[in-house]
């Protein structure tokens, strides 16, 4: 069986789905690997390194797509390439079925097996395949680093002969994987960290990392069975707004990470609340690409309001393409290993397996 991957549009996506290390693992399982020419050159994965692992390079993406049994990508390819897919091929990636519904429906009708990895269930057996966690971890770290690079004061407390510089105060909104990594990163760099989340279980996790959890009065436990946040009631939102409004008066940097899978990001920091932040403060909105947690948030722009800088990017992981590619490639390899019947050397779509049933698009 042939596994292939074609180059993504590098202006939008610098990550790759197969690394030399993982290519070797696929080949050891009995697969043949085919990639576009110059597939990983832009992030330091040279063709020689791939060839040493046993990879074949194909100059024609059309031929590559048509010859492969399994195609692994970061995203859904453009229509001129997905139109080449045929019946019984398997396509694996982060397909965003909510936004790409029409394209995916057409492919499913052609009997292409479409697997969207952001739909993986949060069960123990799927942890090694969990692309949301591996990528969010890096995003949370990078959001802190990016914010600190723009902030015009020192982060840790410094005691000098000329006086003491106080530690920066950071607020993390949303204590999922990205938020927890943001807390850990900010603490390591000497900041005082506060955090809030709609899930009651987050309090213990935040405090274990040295953060101070902000408790909303009359707290609701807004956690789904799958471990994700769900939408809060209007009453809860009002109480949260009051708490955050007061907290923002003493905060220097805000990192927003609150997302609900498949829905527009909840607006948490309103225009009115922004007035409580001091000039020179920074907000990094990791949810900007899904509508934003912050009023005035714009993708790939730094918006300044009353001296407060609001940042958000379409793909922050383009700034960490090597680390994020390494983790993504390992996640996908573990997924394919679970999907592959090694004895009969074929893909086994066993819908009794929760991992397969939850990720296949029908």
C-alpha atoms as one frame of an Amber mdcrd trajectory, in Angstrom:
protein
   0.000   0.000   0.000   1.172   3.512  -0.824   0.957   6.430   1.616   1.420
   9.859   0.081   1.434  13.517   1.012   1.624  16.557  -1.254   3.021  19.957
  -0.354   0.558  22.321   1.307   0.222  25.993   0.321   3.304  27.171   2.254
   1.979  30.727   2.577  -0.827  29.340   4.737   0.631  26.113   6.165   4.307
  25.410   6.846   3.763  22.187   8.796   4.241  18.828   7.089   2.422  15.571
   7.803   5.283  13.101   7.328   8.808  13.565   8.707  11.857  11.428   7.826
  11.665   9.665  11.208   7.993   8.768  10.720   8.476   7.828   7.051  10.901
   5.148   8.197   8.292   3.807  10.649   5.662   3.566   7.906   8.103   1.721
   5.653   8.923  -0.694   8.481   5.182  -1.447   8.682   5.235  -2.403   4.996
   4.025   0.815   3.352   5.599   2.635   0.420   5.917   6.405   0.948   5.616
   8.958  -1.873   5.994  12.728  -1.391   6.000  15.886  -3.524   9.417  17.178
  -4.544  10.896  19.670  -2.015   8.262  18.475   0.465  10.063  19.407   3.685
  12.974  21.548   2.468  11.442  24.760   3.820  11.716  23.526   7.433  14.984
  21.641   7.173  13.762  18.148   6.223  15.922  17.677   3.111  15.219  15.188
   0.332  18.387  13.219   1.099  17.178  12.577   4.638  13.849  11.303   3.313
  15.545   9.190   0.620  17.775   7.549   3.230  14.576   6.451   4.992  13.302
   4.934   1.718  10.933   7.676   0.496  10.183   8.148  -3.219   9.655  11.662
  -4.589   7.126  12.372  -7.328   7.248  15.540  -9.451   3.573  15.376 -10.504
   1.082  15.903  -7.650  -1.755  14.630  -9.841  -0.009  11.285 -10.341   0.938
  11.119  -6.661  -2.671  11.606  -5.512  -4.074   9.111  -7.996  -1.508   6.395
  -7.141  -1.847   6.556  -3.340  -4.048   4.361  -1.171  -3.770   6.719   1.822
  -3.218  10.477   1.627  -2.110  12.320   4.764  -2.304  16.119   4.936  -2.580
  18.873   7.530  -5.671  20.362   5.877  -8.195  19.682   3.142  -6.434  20.341
  -0.177  -7.765  22.714  -2.839 -10.617  21.437  -4.997  -8.382  20.947  -8.056
  -6.508  18.295  -6.064  -9.349  16.749  -4.043 -11.282  16.255  -7.310  -8.611
  13.677  -8.219  -9.504  11.459  -5.268 -11.195   8.170  -6.154 -13.370   5.544
  -4.517 -11.825   3.593  -1.606  -8.920   5.988  -1.121  -8.353   7.115   2.466
  -7.745  10.785   3.284  -6.539  11.762   6.776  -6.087  15.281   8.153  -7.608
  18.153  10.104 -10.539  18.610   7.750 -12.722  21.100   9.651 -15.989  19.442
   8.558 -18.109  22.330   9.855 -16.590  24.798   7.380 -15.854  22.328   4.566
 -19.162  20.446   4.679 -20.044  20.702   0.966 -16.585  19.650  -0.250 -16.466
  16.747   2.180 -19.993  15.590   1.301 -18.940  15.358  -2.360 -15.912  13.245
  -1.457 -17.893  10.978   0.862 -20.401  10.452  -1.975 -17.455   9.299  -4.126
 -16.751   6.692  -1.396 -13.522   8.354  -0.287 -12.821   7.406   3.347 -12.407
  10.797   5.056 -10.965  10.921   8.583 -10.858  14.223  10.492  -8.480  13.939
  13.424  -9.789  16.877  15.452 -12.842  14.679  16.131 -10.840  12.057  18.050
 -12.561  10.982  21.282 -10.773  11.913  24.490 -10.131   8.365  25.670  -6.935
   6.844  27.020  -6.315   4.741  23.916  -6.468   7.816  21.674  -4.033   9.970
  23.648  -1.071   9.160  21.389  -3.154  10.297  18.377  -4.554  13.479  19.945
  -3.553  16.163  17.467  -5.572  18.867  19.255  -3.553  18.395  22.452  -0.139
  18.206  20.796  -0.735  21.296  18.651  -2.550  23.297  21.364   0.335  22.637
  23.740   2.742  24.370  21.366   0.233  27.147  20.602  -0.155  27.972  24.309
   3.613  28.181  24.740   4.116  30.318  21.631   1.286  32.731  22.503   3.081
  33.584  25.747   6.434  34.040  23.991   4.865  36.261  21.312   3.087  38.389
  23.938   6.217  38.810  26.007   8.193  39.870  22.920   5.792  42.809  22.357
   5.372  43.747  26.051   7.608  46.701  26.891   8.387  45.778  30.502  10.369
  42.991  32.170   8.421  39.845  33.079  10.040  38.540  36.320  10.458  40.550
  39.499  13.931  42.104  39.588  15.549  43.585  42.674  18.259  46.076  41.808
  20.215  48.798  43.599  18.067  51.314  41.720  14.831  49.753  42.949  12.528
  46.793  42.407  10.774  45.928  39.153   7.499  44.111  39.956   6.626  40.846
  38.222   4.193  41.068  35.303   0.665  39.834  35.993  -0.787  37.480  33.382
  -4.389  36.317  32.953  -5.070  33.091  31.048  -8.667  32.789  29.828  -9.449
  29.112  29.240  -7.468  26.400  31.022  -7.532  23.647  28.429  -4.327  22.229
  26.960  -3.230  25.548  25.431  -4.144  27.477  28.573  -2.324  25.109  30.927
   0.831  25.285  28.805   0.520  29.088  28.764   0.308  29.078  32.580   3.369
  26.830  32.876   5.380  28.937  30.411   4.463  32.259  32.036   5.291  30.896
  35.511   8.683  29.604  34.324   9.468  33.101  33.060   8.658  34.662  36.427
   5.166  36.081  35.921   2.316  36.082  38.447  -0.419  34.066  36.730  -4.209
  34.110  37.114  -6.549  31.825  35.172 -10.240  31.241  34.636 -12.252  28.479
  32.970 -15.867  27.336  32.852 -14.872  23.761  33.802 -14.730  23.104  37.555
 -12.016  20.461  37.140  -9.613  23.127  35.846  -9.105  24.715  39.280  -6.912
  21.898  40.567  -4.900  21.781  37.326  -4.300  25.548  37.359  -3.202  25.537
  40.993  -0.872  22.573  40.449   1.046  24.761  37.965   1.255  27.671  40.395
  -1.571  29.733  38.928  -4.336  31.455  40.881  -7.781  30.258  39.763 -10.518
  32.878  39.565 -13.758  31.344  40.834 -17.032  32.689  39.465 -19.692  32.920
  42.174 -22.335  30.216  41.731 -19.949  28.342  39.465 -21.394  25.941  36.874
 -19.543  22.848  35.686 -19.611  23.432  31.945 -17.700  20.388  30.769 -18.890
  17.888  28.175 -18.442  14.139  28.591 -15.579  14.386  26.109 -13.695  16.845
  28.316 -14.374  19.968  26.241 -15.942  23.234  27.383 -19.566  23.871  26.502
 -21.410  27.151  26.211 -22.182  28.999  29.436 -25.595  30.340  30.480 -26.249
  34.091  30.232 -26.271  34.356  34.042 -22.863  32.693  34.264 -21.504  34.980
  31.512 -22.629  38.070  33.452 -20.936  36.873  36.658 -17.794  35.978  34.726
 -17.775  39.420  33.106 -17.991  41.145  36.506 -15.112  39.066  37.885 -12.913
  39.581  34.820 -13.667  43.309  34.640 -12.259  43.807  38.140  -9.316  41.467
  37.522  -8.270  43.250  34.311  -7.495  46.412  36.279  -4.339  44.762  37.641
  -3.362  42.642  34.605  -0.525  43.339  32.146  -0.998  40.521  29.610  -4.057
  38.422  28.717  -3.850  35.128  26.808  -7.242  33.964  25.474  -7.632  30.286
  24.556 -11.382  29.634  24.946 -12.835  27.589  22.078 -15.902  25.395  21.619
 -15.287  22.778  18.881 -17.277  23.502  15.731 -18.676  26.829  16.947 -17.769
  30.494  16.856 -15.435  31.360  19.723 -17.265  32.909  22.712 -16.780  36.654
  23.164 -15.353  36.972  26.676 -13.553  40.334  26.820 -15.976  42.998  25.605
 -15.275  46.534  24.400 -16.351  47.882  27.805 -14.029  45.488  29.677 -11.054
  46.560  27.547 -11.253  49.996  29.151 -10.118  48.456  32.455  -6.741  47.447
  31.012  -3.882  49.895  31.379  -2.165  51.370  28.290   0.776  49.165  27.335
  -1.122  45.960  28.144  -1.133  43.094  25.649  -3.866  40.615  24.670  -3.047
  37.528  22.606  -6.223  35.938  21.227  -5.591  32.328  20.207  -9.275  32.106
  19.256  -9.021  34.933  16.693  -9.294  32.558  13.746 -12.705  31.338  15.039
 -14.115  34.792  15.644 -12.109  35.740  18.724 -12.582  35.895  22.496 -11.879
  39.633  22.421 -13.711  42.625  20.950 -11.761  44.127  17.991  -9.620  40.997
  17.576  -8.475  40.600  13.956  -6.588  37.743  12.344  -2.932  38.476  11.499
  -3.103  42.047  12.772  -2.077  43.914  15.922  -5.048  46.136  16.746  -4.434
  48.956  19.236  -7.299  50.267  21.393  -6.688  52.870  24.124  -3.019  51.834
  24.197  -3.853  48.109  24.525  -2.462  45.849  21.795  -4.702  42.956  20.668
  -2.939  40.197  18.726  -4.225  37.160  16.849  -2.908  34.934  14.060  -4.446
  32.570  11.525  -1.818  29.926  12.269   0.559  30.554  15.151   2.101  27.113
  14.594   3.669  28.363  11.360   6.179  29.910  13.776   6.996  26.471  15.227
   6.725  24.289  12.098   9.450  21.798  12.984   8.186  20.977  16.490   4.543
  20.942  15.430   5.258  18.775  12.361   7.171  16.246  14.464   4.257  15.888
  16.897   1.561  15.859  14.219   3.378  13.208  12.166   3.658  10.970  15.247
  -0.039  11.446  16.076  -1.055  10.458  12.543   1.291   7.467  12.481  -0.378
   6.142  15.632  -3.794   6.688  14.043  -2.804   4.846  10.843  -1.291   1.998
  12.880  -4.661   1.552  14.585  -6.453   1.648  11.219  -4.105  -0.779   9.464
  -4.648  -4.550   9.480  -1.017  -5.709   9.521  -1.839  -9.383   8.903  -3.910
  -8.755   5.785  -2.038  -5.583   4.773  -5.143  -3.466   4.280  -7.135  -0.668
   5.901  -9.725  -2.039   8.323 -12.572   0.410   8.920 -13.962  -1.183  12.050
 -16.839   1.036  13.154 -16.977  -0.782  16.502 -13.681   0.959  17.299 -14.658
   4.295  18.886 -11.559   6.008  17.467 -12.518   5.090  13.889 -16.267   5.638
  14.348 -15.819   9.163  15.781 -13.306  10.390  13.171 -14.743   8.991   9.917
 -16.951  11.449   8.050 -20.200  10.084   6.650
